[in-house]
Amino acid sequence: MGEAVGMARLVGDVTMYLLLVDVAVRPEHQGAGLGRRMVADLTGWVAAHGTRTTMLLADPTVVPFYKKLGFSMTDVCAMKYRPA
């Protein structure tokens, strides 16, 4: 059986919003277009299902990658909560 070399997933309610999370490709397979293909497949699914908004949180080093795929910067502030 083959071994997974990458993953990407969507989380949300489908109708109003989805969050693209956990886009990852093993280092030895990066540069072959796998990340681009996974994001394209998921955004195609989003378009087919009529979701209004798809967002993601990205490390600044990968912002150019997502911009090439049609994502744009927003003025939304990301926040986190960690229990004491």
C-alpha positions as CSV (number, residue, x, y, z in Angstrom):
1,M,0.0,0.0,0.0
2,G,1.2,3.5,-0.8
3,E,2.4,6.0,1.8
4,A,0.8,9.4,2.3
5,V,3.0,12.2,1.1
6,G,0.7,15.1,1.9
7,M,-2.6,16.3,3.3
8,A,-5.0,19.2,3.4
9,R,-8.5,19.5,4.9
10,L,-11.4,21.9,5.2
11,V,-13.2,22.6,8.5
12,G,-16.5,24.5,8.8
13,D,-20.2,24.5,8.2
14,V,-19.9,24.4,4.4
15,T,-22.7,26.9,3.8
16,M,-21.3,30.1,5.3
17,Y,-17.6,29.4,5.9
18,L,-14.8,26.9,5.6
19,L,-11.2,27.1,7.0
20,L,-8.4,25.5,4.9
21,V,-6.1,23.8,7.5
22,D,-3.2,21.4,7.7
23,V,-1.9,21.8,4.1
24,A,1.4,19.9,4.3
25,V,3.6,17.9,1.9
26,R,6.5,15.8,3.1
27,P,9.8,17.7,2.4
28,E,11.1,15.1,0.0
29,H,8.0,15.6,-2.2
30,Q,7.8,19.4,-2.1
31,G,8.2,21.2,-5.4
32,A,6.3,18.7,-7.4
33,G,3.0,20.6,-7.3
34,L,1.3,18.4,-4.8
35,G,0.3,21.2,-2.4
36,R,-1.0,23.3,-5.3
37,R,-3.0,20.4,-6.5
38,M,-4.5,19.6,-3.1
39,V,-5.5,23.3,-2.6
40,A,-6.9,23.4,-6.1
41,D,-9.0,20.3,-5.5
42,L,-10.4,21.6,-2.2
43,T,-11.2,25.1,-3.6
44,G,-12.9,23.4,-6.6
45,W,-15.0,21.4,-4.1
46,V,-15.8,24.7,-2.2
47,A,-16.9,26.4,-5.5
48,A,-19.1,23.4,-6.3
49,H,-20.8,23.5,-3.0
50,G,-21.4,27.3,-2.9
51,T,-19.6,28.1,0.3
52,R,-19.5,31.9,0.7
53,T,-16.1,32.3,2.4
54,T,-13.0,30.1,2.6
55,M,-10.2,31.4,4.9
56,L,-6.8,30.1,6.0
57,L,-4.2,31.0,8.5
58,A,-0.7,31.1,6.9
59,D,2.8,31.5,8.0
60,P,4.2,34.6,6.4
61,T,6.8,32.5,4.5
62,V,4.0,30.8,2.5
63,V,1.8,33.8,1.8
64,P,3.2,34.1,-1.8
65,F,2.2,30.5,-2.4
66,Y,-1.4,31.1,-1.4
67,K,-1.6,34.4,-3.3
68,K,-0.7,32.5,-6.5
69,L,-3.6,30.2,-5.8
70,G,-6.1,33.1,-5.6
71,F,-6.1,33.8,-1.9
72,S,-5.8,37.5,-0.7
73,M,-4.9,39.2,2.5
74,T,-7.7,40.3,4.8
75,D,-7.9,42.7,7.8
76,V,-9.2,39.9,10.1
77,C,-7.1,39.5,13.2
78,A,-6.2,35.9,14.2
79,M,-6.4,35.2,17.9
80,K,-5.8,32.2,20.1
81,Y,-6.8,31.0,23.5
82,R,-4.9,28.6,25.7
83,P,-6.3,27.5,29.0
84,A,-4.2,28.2,32.0
